Amino acid sequence: MKRSSIAFAWLLALCGPASAQGQHAASRPSDEAAIRDVVEGFHAALSAGDSTGALAYLHDDLIVYEAGHAETLEEYRSGHLASDIAFSRAIVFTTERDTVVPGLELSLYLREYSMKGSYRDHQIDARGVETIVLALTEEAWKIRHIHWSSR
């Protein structure tokens, strides 16, 4: 089995549907909408140039995998967040396929997308994938991990 398939199977087992783990308030069908709202709100804040809004969706223990390295919330705030905002404002993202896998305390959002536009004098016409792990906090679902990859 490929390494990526093993990792995906592990995430699905961890975040798997509530029917396999017993019913829990955090795994109601409405949680899929709540999870999508968090992810879409985060993307919308980036596209609007709203760093405070984007940060509000992120968990204190966030880890972001981007550009070949990992960043904590503080590193992301002072590092890639500004360039992610600039990129999101310049590029049109089109979701081709997405999936929400609701779980009890962790949930998974998976997306395949295309991107087109111009950024820093470069024409962008690429495809990407995004994996977001969300953790249920006392307040709401928060983004705990993001992994972006493009080609």
C-alpha positions in Angstrom: 0.0 0.0 0.0 1.3 3.5 -0.9 2.5 5.7 1.9 -0.2 8.3 1.1 -2.9 5.6 1.1 -1.8 4.5 4.5 -1.9 8.0 5.9 -5.3 8.6 4.4 -6.6 5.3 5.8 -5.3 6.4 9.2 -7.0 9.8 9.0 -10.3 8.2 8.0 -10.1 5.8 10.9 -9.3 8.6 13.3 -12.1 10.9 11.9 -14.4 8.2 10.7 -18.2 8.4 10.7 -20.0 8.4 14.0 -22.0 5.4 12.9 -18.8 3.3 13.3 -18.0 4.9 16.7 -21.4 5.3 18.3 -23.6 8.4 18.1 -22.3 11.6 19.7 -23.5 15.2 19.6 -20.4 16.3 17.6 -21.1 13.9 14.8 -24.6 15.0 13.8 -25.2 15.6 10.1 -25.3 19.4 10.8 -21.6 19.1 11.7 -20.8 18.7 8.0 -22.3 22.1 7.3 -20.5 23.6 10.3 -17.2 22.1 9.1 -17.8 23.5 5.6 -18.6 26.9 7.1 -15.3 27.0 8.9 -13.3 26.0 5.9 -15.2 28.3 3.6 -15.0 31.2 6.1 -11.2 30.7 6.3 -10.8 30.7 2.5 -13.1 33.8 2.3 -11.1 35.7 4.9 -7.9 35.0 3.0 -9.5 36.1 -0.3 -10.8 39.3 1.4 -7.4 40.1 2.9 -8.8 39.7 6.4 -5.9 38.3 8.4 -7.7 38.7 11.7 -10.8 36.8 10.3 -8.6 34.0 8.9 -6.7 33.6 12.2 -10.1 33.3 14.1 -10.7 30.0 12.3 -7.3 28.5 13.4 -6.7 26.3 16.5 -4.0 27.5 18.9 -2.0 24.3 18.2 -2.2 24.7 14.4 0.4 23.1 12.1 0.6 24.1 8.5 2.4 22.1 5.9 3.3 24.4 3.0 6.2 24.9 0.6 8.0 21.9 1.9 8.1 22.8 5.6 5.9 22.9 8.7 4.8 26.0 10.6 3.1 26.6 14.0 0.3 29.1 14.4 2.8 31.8 15.4 5.2 31.0 12.5 2.3 31.0 10.1 0.9 34.3 11.4 4.3 36.0 11.0 5.3 34.0 7.9 3.2 32.6 5.1 -0.2 34.2 6.1 0.6 37.4 4.3 1.7 35.7 1.1 -1.3 33.3 1.3 -3.6 36.3 1.5 -1.9 38.0 -1.4 -2.0 34.8 -3.5 -5.7 34.2 -2.6 -6.6 37.7 -3.6 -4.9 37.3 -7.0 -5.9 33.8 -8.0 -9.3 32.3 -8.8 -9.8 28.9 -7.1 -12.3 26.4 -8.4 -13.2 23.5 -6.3 -13.4 20.3 -8.4 -14.1 17.9 -5.7 -14.4 18.1 -1.9 -15.3 15.8 0.9 -16.1 16.2 4.6 -15.5 13.3 6.9 -17.1 14.2 10.2 -15.8 12.7 13.4 -16.3 13.0 17.1 -13.5 15.3 18.1 -11.5 15.5 14.8 -13.0 15.9 11.3 -11.4 15.9 7.9 -12.0 18.2 4.9 -10.4 17.1 1.6 -10.4 19.2 -1.6 -9.1 19.1 -5.1 -9.0 22.4 -6.9 -7.7 24.3 -9.9 -6.2 27.8 -9.7 -5.8 30.4 -12.4 -4.6 34.0 -12.4 -1.5 36.1 -12.2 0.7 36.4 -9.1 4.0 38.3 -8.9 4.3 38.5 -12.7 3.7 34.8 -13.1 0.7 33.2 -14.8 -0.8 30.5 -12.7 -2.7 27.6 -14.2 -2.3 24.7 -11.8 -4.1 22.1 -9.8 -3.8 21.6 -6.0 -5.0 19.5 -3.1 -5.8 20.6 0.4 -6.2 18.5 3.5 -7.6 20.2 6.6 -8.1 18.5 10.0 -10.5 20.3 12.3 -10.7 19.9 16.0 -13.9 20.4 18.0 -13.3 22.9 20.8 -15.7 24.2 23.4 -16.5 27.1 21.1 -16.6 25.6 17.6 -14.7 23.6 15.1 -11.2 25.0 14.6 -8.6 24.3 11.9 -5.9 22.2 13.6 -3.9 21.2 10.5 -3.6 22.3 6.9 -1.6 20.7 4.1 -1.5 22.3 0.7 0.2 20.8 -2.3 0.1 21.9 -5.9 1.4 20.9 -9.3 
